[in-house]
């Protein structure tokens, strides 16, 4: 499972643990994770959310028949960041080489607009069977995770071309942000960068989780470049996020583009009244890491102050676990999410250049 919180997220948490404690077993486990990523890296340079692996070996047929590389859910971007972190830690060239191949895939997958789609597919397949997954997207962190990963690559590999690509993505985020007072982002955009639907239960709508990802990406650009022009968009989005909370530390994932009413949908796209009636297995509500973001920007808000790992929606206060329960010792993804939250509590990010109190 590479979909976050998954393999790459676990490796990054282990590396963070090694840096803080010096424990050799943490580093050894992180290296095993990176070695697996190298062993299953596809010929295109990327990875897929779920891959058929037996004993560390990818099924022989998979690379020949699978043409779709996953960008969203921090799959390929997360793998790149782990490999870059392993190269920084160990100096072993194989980690750098594998990361470099995947970075070239991300550069090739970036759209002319500056955005990324949720998946990369060869041009001939896109021509034969185009669909929304080829268009610019923030769904599950597609564009934003790729942007932040290129910023890491620019720093670690000393490649200014990666900074330039990340800036193009940041410019796209500025262009497609909705105007105040609805100054968030939508999951999916069409070929003209207008809000669009994705799957039947993913309407054109303001989205809190993906808006938080967009703000985090713009903050990362402000840190990496020193360019404060991203801060205006951050301030407008934060104002919308603060206003759109359902209650303290609780947001709906979707809000109407015009009325900002919370949206919950059944699997066939029918609007329903509550999250309980909506399509199961989807994060319709949560804290979505927004309290952590607001705290970093000098807001006083209830809820956890730690930034969750990608793919962890968090919970509204008093809400029963859905998706996965961070406290469950039997769910590997839940353990990765909980470990990431604990690590973030130990080593929180520094102050934001867009904090108006600075």
Buried (B, 14 or more C-beta within 10 A) or exposed (E): BBBBBBBBBBBBBBBBBBBEEEEEEBBEBBBEBBBBBBEBBBEBBBBBBEBEBEEEEBBEEBBEEBBBBBBBBBBBBBBBBBBBBBBBBBEEEBBBEBBBBBBEBBBEBBBEBBBBBBBBBEEEEBEEEEEBBBBBBBBBBBBBBBBBBBBBBBBBBEBEEBBEBBBBBBBBBBEBBBEEEBBBBBBBBEEEBEBBBBBEBBBBBBBBBBBBBBBBBBBBBBBBBEBEEBBBBBBBBBBBBEEBBEEEBBBBBBBBBEEBEBBBBBEEEEBBEEBEBBBEEBBBBBBBBBBBBBBBBBBEBEBBEBBBBBBBBBBBEEEEEBBBBBEBEEBBBBBBBBBBBEBBEEEBBEEBBBBEEE
